[in-house]
Amino acid sequence: MATAKSVVFTANGKTQEAQTGDTQYVSGTITPGPANFFTINAANIDFQINSVSKLQLTGTTLAAQSGVNFSGDGSGLTAIAASGITTGTLATARGGTGVSGFTNHAVLLGGTSSITSASTGVSGQVFTSAGSGADGAYADTVTATFGSASLSTSTFTLNAANGVFQDVGLSIKLPSAGTYLVTASVRNDINTSSGIGFIVIKLQNSTDGTDIANSERMGANSGAINQYYLANTEITEIITVTASKTIKVLASRNSATTYAVSQVVNASDGRSRIQYVKIKP
């Protein structure tokens, strides 16, 4: 008769009793009792097939053995501690990373199949985007590059025909390829004795012989004849060059018939200067 510490198996119409300390072998199909369950009243249980362990219950731990895998969609598994997941890699489609580890101190790069690590670069570099179609990377910062110059003489007289631009002697050399913020502050004076006149100032890439687009600015404008008019004309442009280039200031006088004064000046009461700051390699 089965006791409180025994297991009774029924297979092929035969009943076998496994008591504490016993080893019982059953062939055929194990049939549960009338309530569709059977009770194993023991601390440790080893289920074997052909003397090969397939499933072991030790205390509260149930472990598959000898390559046995659990199958099914897992929907009935709940309250699984993440600390218990010790092997395998979770794909990005399931909220994972798709990889087993990352480079220390690296920026992570997203992907449809996995998350990867960017190269760590070197100290002082900054991470720079390559746009939506490529991974970013570390790059050197722009080295602080700047320069300035003053008008080469105290006064340059504009004496060409109306509308003809002249090199006033104010220029600066951009040292290398890159993008620069170029600013010029030009003091200019005009006095006409016949007709109303004005001065126009612009920048030119003299190395290539091309004007800097849209850099033209109006300078001093005589509102009446025989009156002295002064202006301090400011020009600010962002200029990109492929190599070292020289940027010059050009000026022209316009409209009047006779000029008593038409000039660019560099003096202690008003300087004419040009400067640049490199803002992009």
C-alpha positions in Angstrom: 0.0 0.0 0.0 1.3 3.5 -0.8 2.3 5.6 2.1 2.4 9.4 2.7 6.0 9.5 1.4 5.6 7.4 -1.7 4.8 7.8 -5.4 2.5 5.4 -7.2 2.9 5.2 -11.0 0.5 3.4 -13.2 1.7 2.2 -16.6 0.1 -0.3 -18.9 -2.4 -1.3 -16.2 0.3 -2.0 -13.7 0.9 -0.1 -10.5 4.3 0.5 -9.0 5.1 2.2 -5.7 8.2 4.4 -5.2 9.1 4.9 -1.6 11.7 7.1 0.0 15.2 5.9 -1.0 13.8 3.6 -3.7 14.6 3.6 -7.4 11.6 2.6 -9.5 11.6 2.0 -13.3 8.4 2.6 -15.3 7.8 1.7 -18.9 4.9 2.9 -21.0 2.7 5.8 -20.1 2.4 7.3 -16.6 -1.3 7.8 -15.8 -2.3 10.4 -13.2 -4.9 9.7 -10.6 -8.7 10.6 -10.7 -7.9 14.3 -10.1 -5.5 14.4 -13.1 -2.4 14.9 -10.9 0.0 12.9 -8.9 2.0 14.0 -5.9 5.8 13.4 -5.5 6.6 13.7 -1.9 10.4 13.9 -1.9 13.1 16.6 -1.6 15.1 15.7 -4.7 13.8 14.1 -7.9 15.7 12.9 -11.0 13.6 12.1 -14.1 15.6 9.8 -16.4 15.0 8.2 -19.8 17.1 5.1 -20.6 19.2 5.9 -17.5 20.0 9.4 -18.8 19.0 12.3 -16.6 16.6 14.6 -18.4 15.0 16.7 -15.7 16.1 17.3 -12.1 14.2 18.9 -9.2 16.5 19.9 -6.3 14.6 21.8 -3.6 12.9 24.6 -5.5 15.2 24.5 -8.6 14.0 22.7 -11.7 16.8 22.2 -14.3 16.7 20.6 -17.7 19.5 18.1 -18.4 21.3 16.5 -21.3 20.3 19.0 -24.0 16.6 19.1 -23.1 14.9 22.3 -24.2 11.6 23.8 -23.0 9.3 24.6 -25.9 6.2 26.9 -26.3 5.7 30.6 -26.7 6.5 31.3 -23.0 3.3 33.3 -22.5 2.6 31.5 -19.3 6.0 32.5 -17.8 5.7 35.5 -15.4 7.7 37.3 -12.8 11.0 36.1 -14.3 14.0 37.9 -12.6 16.4 39.5 -15.1 19.2 38.3 -12.9 18.3 34.8 -13.8 19.0 35.3 -17.5 22.7 34.4 -17.7 23.2 33.3 -21.3 22.3 34.3 -24.9 21.8 37.7 -26.6 18.5 39.5 -26.9 17.9 40.9 -30.4 17.0 44.6 -31.0 13.6 43.5 -32.3 12.9 42.2 -28.8 14.2 45.3 -27.0 17.8 44.1 -26.6 21.1 45.2 -28.0 21.9 42.4 -30.4 25.5 42.1 -29.0 27.1 40.7 -25.9 29.1 43.8 -24.8 30.4 47.2 -25.7 33.7 49.1 -25.8 34.3 51.0 -22.5 33.6 54.7 -22.7 32.3 54.5 -26.3 29.3 56.3 -27.8 26.6 53.8 -28.8 25.3 53.8 -32.4 21.8 52.6 -33.1 21.0 50.0 -35.8 18.2 47.8 -37.1 20.1 44.6 -36.3 22.3 45.6 -33.4 23.7 48.5 -31.4 27.4 49.1 -31.9 30.2 51.1 -30.3 31.8 54.0 -32.0 35.6 54.3 -31.8 36.5 56.2 -28.7 38.7 58.8 -30.5 41.4 60.7 -28.5 41.3 63.2 -25.8 39.9 66.6 -26.9 38.0 65.4 -29.9 34.3 65.9 -30.3 31.7 63.5 -31.7 30.4 64.8 -35.0 27.3 63.8 -36.9 27.7 62.4 -40.4 24.0 63.0 -41.2 21.1 60.6 -41.3 22.7 58.1 -43.6 26.0 57.3 -41.8 27.5 56.8 -38.4 29.0 59.8 -36.7 32.7 59.7 -35.5 35.1 61.7 -33.4 36.9 64.6 -35.1 39.4 67.2 -34.1 38.0 70.6 -32.9 38.7 73.6 -35.1 42.0 75.1 -34.1 41.6 78.7 -33.0 42.8 80.5 -36.1 42.4 84.3 -36.6 44.1 87.3 -38.0 43.7 91.0 -38.7 45.2 93.8 -40.7 44.9 97.6 -41.1 44.9 99.9 -44.1 48.4 100.0 -45.4 48.5 103.9 -45.6 46.8 106.6 -43.6 44.7 107.7 -46.6 43.9 106.1 -49.9 42.3 108.5 -52.5 39.7 107.2 -54.8 40.4 108.8 -58.2 39.1 106.3 -60.8 36.0 107.0 -63.0 32.6 106.6 -61.4 31.7 102.9 -60.7 35.3 101.6 -61.1 36.5 99.7 -58.1 40.0 100.2 -56.7 42.2 98.2 -54.4 42.5 100.5 -51.4 45.3 98.6 -49.7 43.3 96.8 -47.1 43.6 93.0 -47.3 44.1 89.8 -45.3 45.3 86.3 -46.2 43.2 83.3 -45.2 45.9 80.7 -44.3 44.3 77.4 -45.5 41.2 75.6 -46.8 38.1 76.1 -44.6 35.2 78.4 -43.7 35.9 81.8 -42.2 34.0 84.7 -40.7 35.5 87.8 -42.3 34.7 91.3 -41.1 35.9 94.6 -42.4 35.4 98.0 -40.9 36.2 100.8 -43.4 36.3 104.5 -42.7 35.5 106.5 -45.8 34.9 110.2 -46.6 33.3 112.1 -49.4 32.8 115.8 -50.4 31.5 116.7 -53.9 31.6 120.1 -55.6 29.4 119.1 -58.5 26.6 116.6 -58.1 25.6 114.2 -55.3 28.0 111.2 -54.9 28.5 108.1 -52.8 31.1 105.4 -52.1 30.5 101.7 -52.5 32.8 99.1 -50.7 33.0 95.3 -51.3 35.2 92.3 -50.7 37.1 90.4 -53.4 39.0 87.1 -53.5 42.0 88.5 -55.3 43.7 85.1 -55.6 40.9 83.9 -57.8 39.9 87.3 -59.1 36.3 86.9 -58.0 34.1 89.1 -55.9 32.6 87.9 -52.6 28.9 87.5 -53.5 26.6 90.1 -51.9 29.4 91.8 -50.0 28.7 95.3 -51.5 27.9 98.0 -48.9 27.1 101.7 -49.4 29.5 104.0 -47.7 29.6 107.8 -47.3 26.8 109.6 -49.2 27.0 113.3 -49.9 23.6 114.8 -49.3 24.6 118.2 -50.6 27.6 119.7 -52.5 30.5 121.2 -50.7 29.7 119.3 -47.5 32.0 116.8 -45.8 30.4 113.4 -45.1 32.0 110.5 -43.2 31.0 106.9 -42.7 32.3 103.8 -41.0 31.1 100.9 -43.3 30.9 97.4 -41.9 31.1 94.2 -43.9 30.6 90.7 -42.4 30.6 87.7 -44.7 31.1 83.9 -44.2 33.7 82.8 -46.8 34.6 79.2 -47.7 37.9 78.6 -49.6 39.6 75.4 -50.8 43.1 76.7 -50.2 44.9 79.8 -48.9 43.3 82.9 -50.4 43.8 86.7 -50.1 40.7 88.8 -49.4 40.9 92.5 -50.4 38.7 95.5 -49.8 37.7 97.4 -53.0 36.0 100.8 -53.2 34.5 103.0 -55.9 33.1 106.5 -56.0 29.8 107.0 -57.9 27.4 109.6 -59.4 29.0 113.0 -58.8 30.6 115.0 -61.5 33.4 116.6 -59.4 34.9 115.3 -56.1 36.7 117.5 -53.6 37.3 114.4 -51.4 36.7 110.7 -51.9 38.9 108.5 -49.8 39.4 105.6 -47.4 41.1 106.6 -44.1 43.0 104.9 -41.3 43.5 107.2 -38.3 43.3 107.3 -34.6 39.8 108.8 -34.8 38.6 106.1 -37.1 40.4 102.9 -38.2 40.0 100.8 -41.4 40.6 97.2 -40.5 39.9 93.7 -41.7 39.9 90.5 -39.7 39.0 86.8 -39.9 38.2 83.9 -37.6 38.2 80.3 -38.9 34.9 78.6 -37.9 35.1 75.3 -39.8 37.9 73.1 -41.2 
